[in-house]
Amino acid sequence: MRDSRDILSQAPVVPVLAIENLDHAIPLARALVDGGIPVLEVTLRTPAGLPAIRAISEAVPDAIVGAGTVINARDFEAAVDAGSRFVVTPGLTQGILDAAADSSVPLIPGVATVSELMRALDHGIDCLKFFPAEASGGAAALKAFAGPFPNVDFCPTGGIGLHNIDDYLALRSVITVGGSWLTPSALLAAEDWAGVTKLAREAVDHVTAFRT
Ligand code: 3PG
């Protein structure tokens, strides 16, 4: 079982997916993997979320699929049962912490404040989602977190796209960046998988160029 840092460090970016149509799950995952993005966060915001995680984990072996928008212990268990390799939450609750403590599947909890960050550290979790990133102070806030907490790493998500990704990539604490911009609803509605691969490649090329 890989830990969350290990998983996130394989992700140039993390697409945050809200899959409406279960038939889209496998071609969408393949399109993203073909574009160089293996780590996928499938949110439980839609009824297709859990079966999509199961379908992708069975049919797309090169994908590392995790669950997003997990908001309670019941969701956590269902996500793990469906084959999630990691679990992402928008916030941090005792129920989620307890569920994660009993599981070997890594939790990447969302935090937006220093107090939430400290609560995660109390539970031994130091690789976090910063959410909602732009609305919570953006890259300037994350930069400030690094003063007292230089060993905490982040995947910021929320309001990020190619227009502002560099602000985050410039920070040493940022392992990768997440967002929904890689899967616009128009491309999904048109089942334009080549278009998804193209957007994925564009993001991977951007991150690679920034980091070299
Ligand atoms: C998330 O759950 O991480 C966000 O909803 C994704 O944010 P975005 O749609 O602004 O990229």
py3Dmol code that shows the C-alpha trace and the ligand (Angstrom):
import py3Dmol

protein = """\
ATOM      1  CA  MET A   1       0.000   0.000   0.000  1.00  0.00           C
ATOM      2  CA  ARG A   2       1.519   3.308  -1.051  1.00  0.00           C
ATOM      3  CA  ASP A   3       1.287   6.384   1.106  1.00  0.00           C
ATOM      4  CA  SER A   4      -0.350   9.593   0.010  1.00  0.00           C
ATOM      5  CA  ARG A   5       2.911  11.439  -0.778  1.00  0.00           C
ATOM      6  CA  ASP A   6       4.038   8.595  -2.937  1.00  0.00           C
ATOM      7  CA  ILE A   7       0.730   8.597  -4.833  1.00  0.00           C
ATOM      8  CA  LEU A   8       0.569  12.376  -5.271  1.00  0.00           C
ATOM      9  CA  SER A   9       4.152  12.564  -6.440  1.00  0.00           C
ATOM     10  CA  GLN A  10       3.178  10.442  -9.435  1.00  0.00           C
ATOM     11  CA  ALA A  11       0.547  13.008 -10.414  1.00  0.00           C
ATOM     12  CA  PRO A  12       1.609  15.957 -12.546  1.00  0.00           C
ATOM     13  CA  VAL A  13      -1.919  17.194 -11.768  1.00  0.00           C
ATOM     14  CA  VAL A  14      -4.936  15.467 -10.220  1.00  0.00           C
ATOM     15  CA  PRO A  15      -8.175  15.643 -12.189  1.00  0.00           C
ATOM     16  CA  VAL A  16     -11.184  16.014  -9.899  1.00  0.00           C
ATOM     17  CA  LEU A  17     -13.918  14.061 -11.678  1.00  0.00           C
ATOM     18  CA  ALA A  18     -17.688  14.219 -11.222  1.00  0.00           C
ATOM     19  CA  ILE A  19     -18.872  11.370 -13.436  1.00  0.00           C
ATOM     20  CA  GLU A  20     -22.544  11.632 -14.387  1.00  0.00           C
ATOM     21  CA  ASN A  21     -22.662   8.752 -16.829  1.00  0.00           C
ATOM     22  CA  LEU A  22     -21.115   5.479 -15.684  1.00  0.00           C
ATOM     23  CA  ASP A  23     -20.408   4.559 -19.311  1.00  0.00           C
ATOM     24  CA  HIS A  24     -17.940   7.450 -19.383  1.00  0.00           C
ATOM     25  CA  ALA A  25     -15.827   6.139 -16.514  1.00  0.00           C
ATOM     26  CA  ILE A  26     -13.510   3.785 -18.393  1.00  0.00           C
ATOM     27  CA  PRO A  27     -12.961   5.837 -21.589  1.00  0.00           C
ATOM     28  CA  LEU A  28     -12.447   8.971 -19.487  1.00  0.00           C
ATOM     29  CA  ALA A  29      -9.876   7.265 -17.260  1.00  0.00           C
ATOM     30  CA  ARG A  30      -8.097   5.841 -20.318  1.00  0.00           C
ATOM     31  CA  ALA A  31      -8.064   9.269 -21.975  1.00  0.00           C
ATOM     32  CA  LEU A  32      -6.441  10.853 -18.913  1.00  0.00           C
ATOM     33  CA  VAL A  33      -3.898   8.057 -18.503  1.00  0.00           C
ATOM     34  CA  ASP A  34      -3.060   8.321 -22.222  1.00  0.00           C
ATOM     35  CA  GLY A  35      -2.448  12.024 -21.670  1.00  0.00           C
ATOM     36  CA  GLY A  36       0.085  11.260 -18.922  1.00  0.00           C
ATOM     37  CA  ILE A  37      -2.154  11.609 -15.858  1.00  0.00           C
ATOM     38  CA  PRO A  38      -2.384   8.360 -13.859  1.00  0.00           C
ATOM     39  CA  VAL A  39      -3.801   9.601 -10.535  1.00  0.00           C
ATOM     40  CA  LEU A  40      -7.545  10.241 -10.680  1.00  0.00           C
ATOM     41  CA  GLU A  41      -9.868  11.591  -7.978  1.00  0.00           C
ATOM     42  CA  VAL A  42     -13.394  10.365  -8.655  1.00  0.00           C
ATOM     43  CA  THR A  43     -15.796  12.290  -6.460  1.00  0.00           C
ATOM     44  CA  LEU A  44     -18.806  10.787  -4.735  1.00  0.00           C
ATOM     45  CA  ARG A  45     -20.857  13.812  -5.817  1.00  0.00           C
ATOM     46  CA  THR A  46     -22.766  11.746  -8.334  1.00  0.00           C
ATOM     47  CA  PRO A  47     -24.470   8.359  -7.982  1.00  0.00           C
ATOM     48  CA  ALA A  48     -22.057   7.030 -10.612  1.00  0.00           C
ATOM     49  CA  GLY A  49     -19.036   7.882  -8.440  1.00  0.00           C
ATOM     50  CA  LEU A  50     -18.671   4.618  -6.515  1.00  0.00           C
ATOM     51  CA  PRO A  51     -19.391   2.274  -9.435  1.00  0.00           C
ATOM     52  CA  ALA A  52     -17.024   4.381 -11.562  1.00  0.00           C
ATOM     53  CA  ILE A  53     -14.222   3.828  -9.036  1.00  0.00           C
ATOM     54  CA  ARG A  54     -14.902   0.089  -9.154  1.00  0.00           C
ATOM     55  CA  ALA A  55     -15.021   0.025 -12.956  1.00  0.00           C
ATOM     56  CA  ILE A  56     -11.815   2.035 -13.391  1.00  0.00           C
ATOM     57  CA  SER A  57      -9.887   0.057 -10.811  1.00  0.00           C
ATOM     58  CA  GLU A  58     -10.852  -3.175 -12.571  1.00  0.00           C
ATOM     59  CA  ALA A  59     -10.457  -2.089 -16.193  1.00  0.00           C
ATOM     60  CA  VAL A  60      -7.701   0.550 -16.245  1.00  0.00           C
ATOM     61  CA  PRO A  61      -4.710  -0.979 -14.462  1.00  0.00           C
ATOM     62  CA  ASP A  62      -2.451   1.998 -15.190  1.00  0.00           C
ATOM     63  CA  ALA A  63      -4.770   4.354 -13.315  1.00  0.00           C
ATOM     64  CA  ILE A  64      -4.426   4.994  -9.590  1.00  0.00           C
ATOM     65  CA  VAL A  65      -7.992   5.808  -8.709  1.00  0.00           C
ATOM     66  CA  GLY A  66      -9.075   7.383  -5.459  1.00  0.00           C
ATOM     67  CA  ALA A  67     -12.317   8.754  -4.065  1.00  0.00           C
ATOM     68  CA  GLY A  68     -13.028  12.442  -3.545  1.00  0.00           C
ATOM     69  CA  THR A  69     -15.757  14.349  -1.741  1.00  0.00           C
ATOM     70  CA  VAL A  70     -15.802  11.693   0.978  1.00  0.00           C
ATOM     71  CA  ILE A  71     -17.625  13.368   3.847  1.00  0.00           C
ATOM     72  CA  ASN A  72     -18.229  10.690   6.491  1.00  0.00           C
ATOM     73  CA  ALA A  73     -17.086   7.287   7.712  1.00  0.00           C
ATOM     74  CA  ARG A  74     -19.768   5.471   5.717  1.00  0.00           C
ATOM     75  CA  ASP A  75     -18.514   7.035   2.480  1.00  0.00           C
ATOM     76  CA  PHE A  76     -14.942   6.206   3.476  1.00  0.00           C
ATOM     77  CA  GLU A  77     -15.764   2.530   3.865  1.00  0.00           C
ATOM     78  CA  ALA A  78     -17.786   2.406   0.653  1.00  0.00           C
ATOM     79  CA  ALA A  79     -14.942   4.113  -1.236  1.00  0.00           C
ATOM     80  CA  VAL A  80     -12.400   1.597   0.044  1.00  0.00           C
ATOM     81  CA  ASP A  81     -14.748  -1.273  -0.754  1.00  0.00           C
ATOM     82  CA  ALA A  82     -15.069   0.013  -4.341  1.00  0.00           C
ATOM     83  CA  GLY A  83     -11.290  -0.183  -4.785  1.00  0.00           C
ATOM     84  CA  SER A  84     -10.112   3.344  -3.966  1.00  0.00           C
ATOM     85  CA  ARG A  85      -6.342   3.526  -3.533  1.00  0.00           C
ATOM     86  CA  PHE A  86      -6.608   6.812  -1.631  1.00  0.00           C
ATOM     87  CA  VAL A  87      -9.376   8.913  -0.126  1.00  0.00           C
ATOM     88  CA  VAL A  88      -9.713  12.700  -0.371  1.00  0.00           C
ATOM     89  CA  THR A  89     -12.063  14.742   1.811  1.00  0.00           C
ATOM     90  CA  PRO A  90     -13.014  18.405   1.518  1.00  0.00           C
ATOM     91  CA  GLY A  91     -12.623  18.865   5.294  1.00  0.00           C
ATOM     92  CA  LEU A  92     -11.542  17.125   8.470  1.00  0.00           C
ATOM     93  CA  THR A  93     -13.946  15.487  10.935  1.00  0.00           C
ATOM     94  CA  GLN A  94     -13.495  13.048  13.785  1.00  0.00           C
ATOM     95  CA  GLY A  95     -15.575  10.464  11.922  1.00  0.00           C
ATOM     96  CA  ILE A  96     -13.240  10.620   8.929  1.00  0.00           C
ATOM     97  CA  LEU A  97     -10.141  10.492  11.128  1.00  0.00           C
ATOM     98  CA  ASP A  98     -11.470   7.424  12.943  1.00  0.00           C
ATOM     99  CA  ALA A  99     -12.330   5.673   9.675  1.00  0.00           C
ATOM    100  CA  ALA A 100      -8.861   6.407   8.297  1.00  0.00           C
ATOM    101  CA  ALA A 101      -7.156   5.212  11.476  1.00  0.00           C
ATOM    102  CA  ASP A 102      -8.745   1.780  10.973  1.00  0.00           C
ATOM    103  CA  SER A 103      -7.783   1.576   7.290  1.00  0.00           C
ATOM    104  CA  SER A 104      -4.622   0.973   5.309  1.00  0.00           C
ATOM    105  CA  VAL A 105      -5.908   3.234   2.514  1.00  0.00           C
ATOM    106  CA  PRO A 106      -4.303   6.680   2.866  1.00  0.00           C
ATOM    107  CA  LEU A 107      -6.424   9.718   3.687  1.00  0.00           C
ATOM    108  CA  ILE A 108      -5.714  13.127   2.138  1.00  0.00           C
ATOM    109  CA  PRO A 109      -7.929  15.436   4.177  1.00  0.00           C
ATOM    110  CA  GLY A 110      -8.881  18.920   3.117  1.00  0.00           C
ATOM    111  CA  VAL A 111      -7.814  21.834   5.296  1.00  0.00           C
ATOM    112  CA  ALA A 112      -8.211  25.565   4.814  1.00  0.00           C
ATOM    113  CA  THR A 113      -6.808  26.922   8.082  1.00  0.00           C
ATOM    114  CA  VAL A 114      -3.795  26.526  10.337  1.00  0.00           C
ATOM    115  CA  SER A 115      -5.957  25.051  13.115  1.00  0.00           C
ATOM    116  CA  GLU A 116      -7.258  22.341  10.775  1.00  0.00           C
ATOM    117  CA  LEU A 117      -3.698  21.683   9.650  1.00  0.00           C
ATOM    118  CA  MET A 118      -2.651  21.259  13.298  1.00  0.00           C
ATOM    119  CA  ARG A 119      -5.527  18.875  13.920  1.00  0.00           C
ATOM    120  CA  ALA A 120      -4.352  16.728  10.989  1.00  0.00           C
ATOM    121  CA  LEU A 121      -0.800  16.756  12.405  1.00  0.00           C
ATOM    122  CA  ASP A 122      -2.152  15.597  15.772  1.00  0.00           C
ATOM    123  CA  HIS A 123      -3.340  12.492  13.921  1.00  0.00           C
ATOM    124  CA  GLY A 124      -0.042  11.969  12.128  1.00  0.00           C
ATOM    125  CA  ILE A 125      -1.287  13.249   8.759  1.00  0.00           C
ATOM    126  CA  ASP A 126       1.067  15.718   7.101  1.00  0.00           C
ATOM    127  CA  CYS A 127       0.137  15.435   3.423  1.00  0.00           C
ATOM    128  CA  LEU A 128      -3.030  17.466   2.892  1.00  0.00           C
ATOM    129  CA  LYS A 129      -5.415  18.912   0.369  1.00  0.00           C
ATOM    130  CA  PHE A 130      -5.664  22.713   0.595  1.00  0.00           C
ATOM    131  CA  PHE A 131      -9.319  23.405  -0.190  1.00  0.00           C
ATOM    132  CA  PRO A 132     -10.901  25.612  -1.398  1.00  0.00           C
ATOM    133  CA  ALA A 133      -7.505  26.947  -2.423  1.00  0.00           C
ATOM    134  CA  GLU A 134      -8.271  30.202  -4.194  1.00  0.00           C
ATOM    135  CA  ALA A 135     -11.096  31.174  -1.842  1.00  0.00           C
ATOM    136  CA  SER A 136      -8.924  30.439   1.210  1.00  0.00           C
ATOM    137  CA  GLY A 137      -6.083  32.787   0.381  1.00  0.00           C
ATOM    138  CA  GLY A 138      -4.506  30.947  -2.540  1.00  0.00           C
ATOM    139  CA  ALA A 139      -0.788  30.480  -2.949  1.00  0.00           C
ATOM    140  CA  ALA A 140      -0.034  33.350  -0.542  1.00  0.00           C
ATOM    141  CA  ALA A 141      -1.776  31.457   2.287  1.00  0.00           C
ATOM    142  CA  LEU A 142       0.062  28.233   1.486  1.00  0.00           C
ATOM    143  CA  LYS A 143       3.356  30.101   1.429  1.00  0.00           C
ATOM    144  CA  ALA A 144       2.577  31.469   4.899  1.00  0.00           C
ATOM    145  CA  PHE A 145       1.712  27.938   6.199  1.00  0.00           C
ATOM    146  CA  ALA A 146       5.244  26.818   5.253  1.00  0.00           C
ATOM    147  CA  GLY A 147       6.793  29.137   7.873  1.00  0.00           C
ATOM    148  CA  PRO A 148       5.594  27.272  10.989  1.00  0.00           C
ATOM    149  CA  PHE A 149       5.014  23.978   9.145  1.00  0.00           C
ATOM    150  CA  PRO A 150       7.903  23.422   6.725  1.00  0.00           C
ATOM    151  CA  ASN A 151       7.350  19.650   6.575  1.00  0.00           C
ATOM    152  CA  VAL A 152       3.705  19.648   5.597  1.00  0.00           C
ATOM    153  CA  ASP A 153       2.942  18.999   1.929  1.00  0.00           C
ATOM    154  CA  PHE A 154      -0.132  19.910  -0.077  1.00  0.00           C
ATOM    155  CA  CYS A 155      -2.293  19.261  -3.060  1.00  0.00           C
ATOM    156  CA  PRO A 156      -4.149  22.577  -3.469  1.00  0.00           C
ATOM    157  CA  THR A 157      -7.523  22.354  -5.193  1.00  0.00           C
ATOM    158  CA  GLY A 158     -10.380  24.745  -5.869  1.00  0.00           C
ATOM    159  CA  GLY A 159     -10.272  27.514  -8.431  1.00  0.00           C
ATOM    160  CA  ILE A 160      -7.004  26.380  -9.994  1.00  0.00           C
ATOM    161  CA  GLY A 161      -6.331  26.061 -13.710  1.00  0.00           C
ATOM    162  CA  LEU A 162      -3.485  26.724 -16.118  1.00  0.00           C
ATOM    163  CA  HIS A 163      -4.016  30.465 -15.605  1.00  0.00           C
ATOM    164  CA  ASN A 164      -2.797  30.350 -11.981  1.00  0.00           C
ATOM    165  CA  ILE A 165      -1.159  26.939 -11.508  1.00  0.00           C
ATOM    166  CA  ASP A 166       2.357  28.438 -11.580  1.00  0.00           C
ATOM    167  CA  ASP A 167       1.692  30.372  -8.348  1.00  0.00           C
ATOM    168  CA  TYR A 168       1.249  27.022  -6.603  1.00  0.00           C
ATOM    169  CA  LEU A 169       3.919  25.020  -8.440  1.00  0.00           C
ATOM    170  CA  ALA A 170       6.451  27.622  -7.303  1.00  0.00           C
ATOM    171  CA  LEU A 171       5.977  26.530  -3.663  1.00  0.00           C
ATOM    172  CA  ARG A 172       8.158  23.745  -2.288  1.00  0.00           C
ATOM    173  CA  SER A 173       5.255  22.409  -0.219  1.00  0.00           C
ATOM    174  CA  VAL A 174       3.112  21.747  -3.295  1.00  0.00           C
ATOM    175  CA  ILE A 175       3.447  18.160  -4.510  1.00  0.00           C
ATOM    176  CA  THR A 176       0.771  18.523  -7.163  1.00  0.00           C
ATOM    177  CA  VAL A 177      -2.352  20.515  -7.932  1.00  0.00           C
ATOM    178  CA  GLY A 178      -5.930  19.296  -8.408  1.00  0.00           C
ATOM    179  CA  GLY A 179      -8.903  20.579 -10.314  1.00  0.00           C
ATOM    180  CA  SER A 180     -11.816  20.027 -12.602  1.00  0.00           C
ATOM    181  CA  TRP A 181     -10.483  22.093 -15.503  1.00  0.00           C
ATOM    182  CA  LEU A 182      -9.151  18.951 -17.232  1.00  0.00           C
ATOM    183  CA  THR A 183     -12.624  17.573 -17.812  1.00  0.00           C
ATOM    184  CA  PRO A 184     -14.944  20.345 -18.984  1.00  0.00           C
ATOM    185  CA  SER A 185     -18.560  19.230 -19.206  1.00  0.00           C
ATOM    186  CA  ALA A 186     -18.735  20.046 -22.933  1.00  0.00           C
ATOM    187  CA  LEU A 187     -15.999  17.493 -23.710  1.00  0.00           C
ATOM    188  CA  LEU A 188     -17.690  14.872 -21.533  1.00  0.00           C
ATOM    189  CA  ALA A 189     -21.112  15.501 -23.083  1.00  0.00           C
ATOM    190  CA  ALA A 190     -19.573  15.113 -26.546  1.00  0.00           C
ATOM    191  CA  GLU A 191     -17.630  12.019 -25.404  1.00  0.00           C
ATOM    192  CA  ASP A 192     -14.590  13.731 -26.869  1.00  0.00           C
ATOM    193  CA  TRP A 193     -11.943  11.496 -25.314  1.00  0.00           C
ATOM    194  CA  ALA A 194      -9.233  12.717 -27.684  1.00  0.00           C
ATOM    195  CA  GLY A 195     -10.025  16.229 -26.473  1.00  0.00           C
ATOM    196  CA  VAL A 196      -9.581  15.091 -22.853  1.00  0.00           C
ATOM    197  CA  THR A 197      -6.231  13.504 -23.718  1.00  0.00           C
ATOM    198  CA  LYS A 198      -5.176  16.749 -25.406  1.00  0.00           C
ATOM    199  CA  LEU A 199      -6.038  18.829 -22.311  1.00  0.00           C
ATOM    200  CA  ALA A 200      -4.225  16.315 -20.106  1.00  0.00           C
ATOM    201  CA  ARG A 201      -1.078  16.490 -22.274  1.00  0.00           C
ATOM    202  CA  GLU A 202      -1.218  20.263 -22.237  1.00  0.00           C
ATOM    203  CA  ALA A 203      -1.311  20.256 -18.418  1.00  0.00           C
ATOM    204  CA  VAL A 204       1.467  17.660 -18.118  1.00  0.00           C
ATOM    205  CA  ASP A 205       3.672  19.599 -20.562  1.00  0.00           C
ATOM    206  CA  HIS A 206       3.036  22.797 -18.627  1.00  0.00           C
ATOM    207  CA  VAL A 207       3.982  21.239 -15.265  1.00  0.00           C
ATOM    208  CA  THR A 208       7.021  19.498 -16.744  1.00  0.00           C
ATOM    209  CA  ALA A 209       8.255  22.723 -18.355  1.00  0.00           C
ATOM    210  CA  PHE A 210       7.750  24.626 -15.103  1.00  0.00           C
ATOM    211  CA  ARG A 211       9.631  22.083 -13.053  1.00  0.00           C
ATOM    212  CA  THR A 212      12.647  21.645 -15.367  1.00  0.00           C
TER     213      THR A 212
END
"""
ligand_1 = """\
11
3PG
C -12.620 19.853 -5.482
O -13.487 19.195 -4.973
O -11.432 19.614 -5.288
C -13.037 21.037 -6.266
O -14.407 21.129 -6.420
C -12.391 21.196 -7.566
O -12.332 22.539 -7.701
P -12.434 23.233 -9.128
O -13.704 22.761 -9.745
O -12.435 24.707 -8.814
O -11.210 22.816 -9.907
"""
view = py3Dmol.view(width=600, height=400)
view.addModel(protein, "pdb")
view.setStyle({"model": 0}, {"cartoon": {"style": "trace"}})
view.addModel(ligand_1, "xyz")
view.setStyle({"model": 1}, {"stick": {}})
view.zoomTo()
view.show()
